[in-house]
Amino acid sequence: MGKDKNPRRVADNEAMAKLRMLKTSPQKLNLLAQMIRGKKVEKALTDLTFSKKRIALDVKKCLQSAIANAENNHGLDVDALVIAEAWVGKNLVMKRGRPRARGRFGRIQKPFSELTIKLRQIEETV
């Protein structure tokens, strides 16, 4: 007499992780998402490790979380994982300001963004 189990949002050979409230603009975060899209997870981890961008550490944590989800929750092989999709979304924007000349007010926007990474297990062809 309970509720039915929720259906999976991803396919059986996929896993995903989502990171919200990243203190960076979506435009800057999308540069890193483009860099790792379509790569194997080991290559993407090394690229993020040696990236000079500040937000690369948070993107790496999200990727490691997606890998852990794939391994523990869905029983996927870590060596055969590829980043199928990585997309960036907007989150809230804090509005701040600064007094400017002649009584004006300069608006300063502090954007937040979110990142979603979807991994897919590929079959090795020999």
C-alpha positions, 0 to 999 in steps of 0.5 A, a space after each residue: 500500500 505504498 507508492 511505486 518506486 520513482 523511475 530512473 531519470 537516466 538510462 541503465 548504462 548512465 549516471 549523473 551528478 548535479 552541482 548547484 550554487 557555483 559562484 561563477 558565471 555560466 559563461 565561464 563555467 561553460 568553458 570548462 564543460 566544453 573542455 571535458 565533454 565527450 572525453 573519457 573520465 581519466 583524461 577529463 580528470 587530468 585536464 581539470 587537475 592541471 587547469 588554471 581556472 579557479 572553478 576547475 576544482 569544483 567541476 572536478 569534484 562534481 565529476 568525481 561524484 558522478 563517477 562514484 554514483 556510477 560505480 556505487 549506485 548503478 554498478 558501472 565499470 569506471 574504466 569504460 565511462 565517458 562524459 556523455 553530456 555536461 551542461 551549465 545552467 543559470 542560478 540566482 544573481 545577487 544584485 549589488 551596487 556601487 555609488 558612481 559620479 553625479 549621484 548615479 548608481 552602478 549595478 554589480 551583478 554576482 551570478 551563480 550557476 549550476 553544472 550537470 554531468 552525465 556519464 555513459 558506459 561504452 562497450 569496448 570494441 576490439 
